[in-house]
Amino acid sequence: MSPQPKLRVAICDDYQGVALGMADWSRLGADVELASFNRPLAGEEAVAALRDFDVLCLMRERMAVPRALLARLPRLRFIAVTGSHAGVVDSAAAAEMGIGVALTDPAPSASAAEHTWALVLALARNIVVEDRNMREGRWQTTLGFRLQGRTLGLIGLGTLGSRVAAYGRAFDMDVIAWSANLTAERAAAVGARLVGKDELLAEADVISVQLKLSDRSRGLVGAREFGLMKPSAVIVNTSRGPIIDEGAMIDALRAGRIAGAGLDVYDREPLPADHPLRSCPNTVLTPHIGFVTEQGYRDFYRRIIERILDWRAGNKYGAMDIRRT
């Protein structure tokens, strides 16, 4: 009698190479074989790397799994995605092919809010520039600006935006906010003042984008909006890259129409090595790490293991099923 084949589990986009140490994967059983991939996979490379796996573990929106890829993974039966959105997976195609898709809980908003404020401070006090200058032998070459008494403009005031609003108040900033469905009462409840979008863009010294990406928010901040901003203003985006028109932002930065940008998200990720943002003046760039913390990773991977255990126990997952633990 031939032995039962092992259940093969692929941990995708383990960029830091830490996934196997973040949780007790042995809980899945001795019949499970694990493999971790620390590079982005797409197209033919993804097919070649993943065609012999039964389960895919995806970290947030790092890897796209369209219908064309699903159709070429003959062993695939289950996909676990960290976070509360599985937009990277063609869920309709997965359902047609009998492939379960399960989500974990949302990423903690505190991590992204803290990272947002790190970008704000780095821009305000020229931290990146002065750090580089110190290492190259220069001393005091820039003038920063004080946040106290300035205006923080929040585009979006959900859970994440509310945390950023609290940080702004702690720095004695005037906090204003706008989103399509925001009410004055909701804004006041978190210490902000509701204004129109154009008013926010014209008044704010620091603008932070805290919206979800949708058809309505895509390209929300474009050339017209940059034209309304103060030349001394800076913009921060830790939400999703396409909310800001990347080309218009690059033009505004190069022309000095705004003072700077702090970015953790981009239209294309990973950001190509030759992308113009990498050489753009007055920017602080981080590689989509707003949600990347040790605590967050431990929670994410623990919950992925629980989803796989649920699935192995016979629980049927629909194409967009969230089981909270």
C-alpha positions in Angstrom: 0.0 0.0 0.0 1.5 3.3 -1.1 1.8 6.1 1.5 -0.7 8.9 1.4 0.8 12.0 -0.3 1.6 14.9 1.9 -0.5 18.0 2.0 1.7 20.6 0.4 1.4 24.2 1.8 3.0 27.2 0.2 3.6 30.3 2.2 3.8 33.0 -0.4 5.5 36.4 -0.2 7.4 35.8 3.0 9.6 38.8 2.1 11.5 38.8 5.4 11.9 35.0 5.5 10.3 34.8 9.0 7.0 33.1 8.5 8.1 29.6 9.7 9.2 31.1 13.0 6.1 33.2 13.6 3.7 30.4 14.5 3.6 26.7 15.4 3.1 25.2 12.0 3.5 21.7 13.4 -0.1 22.0 14.5 -1.0 21.2 10.9 0.2 17.7 11.4 3.1 15.4 10.4 1.5 14.8 6.9 2.0 18.5 5.9 5.0 19.7 3.9 5.7 23.5 4.1 7.6 25.7 1.6 8.2 29.4 2.0 8.7 31.8 -0.9 10.5 35.1 -0.1 10.1 36.7 -3.6 7.1 38.0 -5.5 5.6 35.4 -7.8 3.6 36.1 -11.0 3.0 34.7 -14.4 4.9 31.6 -15.5 7.2 31.8 -12.5 4.1 31.5 -10.2 2.8 28.5 -12.2 6.1 26.7 -12.0 6.6 27.4 -8.3 3.1 26.6 -7.1 1.6 24.0 -9.4 2.3 21.1 -6.9 0.8 22.7 -3.8 -2.6 22.0 -2.2 -2.8 25.2 -0.1 -1.6 28.7 -0.6 -1.1 31.1 2.3 -1.1 34.8 1.1 0.0 37.8 3.0 -2.5 40.6 2.4 -2.4 42.0 -1.2 1.1 41.1 -2.1 0.4 38.4 -4.6 -2.4 38.3 -7.2 -4.2 35.0 -7.9 -6.3 35.6 -11.0 -8.4 33.0 -12.8 -5.6 32.3 -15.3 -3.3 31.2 -12.5 -5.9 29.3 -10.6 -6.7 27.3 -13.8 -3.1 26.2 -13.9 -2.7 25.0 -10.3 -4.2 21.5 -10.6 -3.7 20.5 -6.9 -4.9 23.7 -5.3 -7.8 23.2 -3.0 -7.6 26.0 -0.4 -6.3 29.6 -0.1 -5.9 31.4 3.2 -5.4 35.2 3.0 -4.4 37.4 5.9 -6.5 40.5 6.5 -10.2 41.2 5.8 -10.1 41.6 2.0 -9.3 39.0 -0.6 -9.4 41.3 -3.7 -6.1 39.7 -4.9 -8.0 36.4 -5.4 -10.5 35.8 -8.2 -13.1 34.6 -5.8 -15.7 33.8 -8.4 -13.2 31.6 -10.3 -12.1 29.9 -7.0 -15.7 29.1 -6.2 -16.3 27.6 -9.7 -13.2 25.4 -9.3 -14.2 24.3 -5.8 -11.3 26.1 -4.1 -12.1 27.5 -0.7 -10.9 31.0 0.3 -10.7 32.0 3.9 -9.7 35.4 5.4 -8.2 36.2 8.8 -9.2 39.2 10.9 -8.3 42.8 9.8 -4.8 44.1 10.4 -4.6 46.1 13.7 -5.2 49.7 12.8 -2.7 50.9 15.4 0.3 49.6 13.4 -0.7 51.5 10.2 -1.6 54.7 12.3 1.8 54.6 14.0 3.6 54.2 10.7 1.5 57.1 9.3 2.8 59.3 12.1 6.3 58.1 11.6 6.1 59.4 8.0 4.6 62.7 9.2 7.5 63.3 11.6 10.1 62.2 9.1 8.8 64.8 6.6 8.3 67.6 9.2 11.9 67.3 10.6 13.7 66.0 7.5 14.8 62.9 9.3 15.9 60.9 6.3 17.9 63.8 4.7 19.6 64.7 8.0 20.4 61.1 8.8 22.1 60.7 5.4 23.9 64.0 5.8 25.3 63.0 9.2 26.6 59.8 7.8 28.3 61.7 5.0 29.9 64.3 7.3 27.5 67.2 7.0 25.9 69.0 9.9 22.5 70.9 10.0 21.5 71.5 6.4 17.7 71.8 6.6 14.9 73.6 8.3 12.1 71.5 9.6 8.6 72.7 10.6 6.8 72.5 13.9 3.6 70.5 13.9 2.1 72.4 16.9 -0.5 74.9 15.7 -0.5 73.5 12.1 -3.5 71.9 10.4 -3.8 68.2 9.9 -6.2 67.2 7.1 -7.5 63.7 7.0 -9.0 62.3 3.8 -11.0 59.5 5.5 -11.9 59.2 9.1 -12.6 55.6 9.8 -10.8 53.5 12.4 -7.4 54.3 11.1 -8.1 57.9 10.4 -9.5 58.3 13.9 -6.2 57.1 15.4 -4.2 59.5 13.3 -6.6 62.3 14.4 -5.7 61.5 18.0 -2.0 61.7 17.3 -2.6 65.1 15.6 -4.4 66.4 18.6 -1.6 65.1 20.9 0.7 67.3 18.8 -1.6 70.3 19.3 -2.7 70.4 15.7 -6.0 71.6 14.4 -7.6 68.5 12.8 -10.0 68.7 9.9 -11.4 65.8 7.9 -13.4 65.0 4.8 -14.9 61.9 3.2 -17.9 61.4 1.0 -20.2 60.1 3.8 -18.6 61.8 6.9 -20.9 63.7 9.2 -20.1 66.7 11.4 -21.1 64.6 14.4 -18.8 61.7 13.6 -15.9 64.1 13.0 -16.5 65.9 16.3 -16.6 62.6 18.1 -12.9 62.1 17.4 -11.9 65.7 17.8 -12.0 66.7 14.1 -13.9 69.3 12.2 -15.8 68.4 9.0 -14.9 70.5 5.9 -15.3 70.2 2.2 -12.6 68.4 0.2 -11.4 71.5 -1.5 -11.3 73.4 1.8 -9.2 70.6 3.4 -6.7 70.6 0.5 -6.3 74.4 0.7 -6.0 74.7 4.5 -4.0 71.6 5.6 -0.3 71.7 6.2 -0.2 67.9 6.5 -2.6 65.8 4.5 -3.0 62.1 5.3 -5.0 59.6 3.1 -6.9 57.1 5.2 -9.5 55.7 2.7 -10.1 52.3 1.3 -9.5 51.9 -2.4 -12.7 51.7 -4.5 -13.9 52.9 -7.9 -14.9 56.1 -6.1 -11.6 56.7 -4.4 -9.3 55.7 -7.2 -7.4 58.8 -8.5 -9.2 61.0 -5.9 -6.1 63.2 -5.5 -4.9 64.3 -8.9 -3.5 67.4 -10.6 -6.4 69.6 -9.7 -6.1 68.6 -6.1 -2.4 69.2 -5.9 -3.0 72.6 -7.4 -5.2 73.5 -4.4 -2.6 72.6 -1.8 -0.2 75.0 -0.2 3.4 74.9 -1.6 4.5 74.2 2.0 2.1 71.3 2.5 3.1 67.6 2.6 1.0 64.6 1.8 1.1 61.1 3.4 -0.4 57.9 2.0 -0.5 54.6 4.0 -3.8 53.4 2.5 -3.5 52.4 -1.2 -1.4 53.8 -3.9 -4.0 54.4 -6.6 -6.0 56.8 -4.4 -3.4 59.3 -5.4 -2.6 59.9 -9.1 1.1 59.0 -9.1 2.0 60.9 -12.2 0.3 64.1 -10.9 2.1 63.7 -7.6 5.5 63.3 -9.2 4.9 66.4 -11.3 3.9 68.4 -8.2 6.9 67.3 -6.3 9.4 68.0 -9.1 7.8 71.4 -9.7 7.8 72.4 -6.0 4.0 72.8 -5.9 4.0 70.8 -2.7 6.8 70.4 -0.1 6.9 66.7 0.2 5.3 63.3 0.3 5.5 60.3 2.7 4.5 57.1 0.9 4.1 53.5 2.1 1.9 52.3 -0.8 2.2 52.5 -4.6 0.4 51.7 -7.8 2.7 48.8 -8.4 4.3 46.8 -5.6 7.1 46.0 -5.2 8.0 49.4 -6.6 10.2 48.9 -9.7 13.9 49.7 -9.3 13.7 52.3 -12.0 10.5 54.0 -10.8 10.7 57.8 -10.9 9.5 58.1 -7.3 12.8 56.6 -6.2 14.6 59.7 -7.5 11.9 62.2 -6.7 12.9 65.0 -4.4 11.4 65.6 -0.9 10.0 62.1 -0.4 10.1 59.6 2.4 9.5 56.1 0.9 8.8 52.9 2.8 8.0 49.5 1.2 4.4 48.9 2.4 5.3 48.1 6.0 2.5 50.0 7.7 1.0 46.7 8.8 4.4 44.8 9.2 5.1 44.2 12.9 6.2 41.1 14.8 3.0 41.1 16.8 1.0 41.4 13.6 2.8 38.7 11.8 2.4 36.3 14.8 -1.4 36.9 14.8 -1.7 36.6 11.0 0.2 33.3 10.8 -1.5 31.8 13.8 -4.9 32.6 12.3 -3.8 31.2 8.9 -3.0 27.9 10.7 -6.4 27.9 12.3 -8.1 28.4 9.0 -6.2 25.5 7.5 -7.1 23.3 10.5 -10.8 24.3 10.1 -10.7 23.4 6.4 -9.0 20.1 7.1 -11.6 19.3 9.7 -14.3 19.6 7.0 -15.5 23.1 7.4 -16.5 24.5 4.1 -15.3 27.9 3.2 -17.0 30.0 0.7 -15.1 32.3 -1.6 -15.1 35.3 0.8 -15.5 33.7 4.2 -14.1 35.3 7.4 -13.8 33.2 10.5 -12.8 35.3 13.5 -10.9 33.9 16.4 
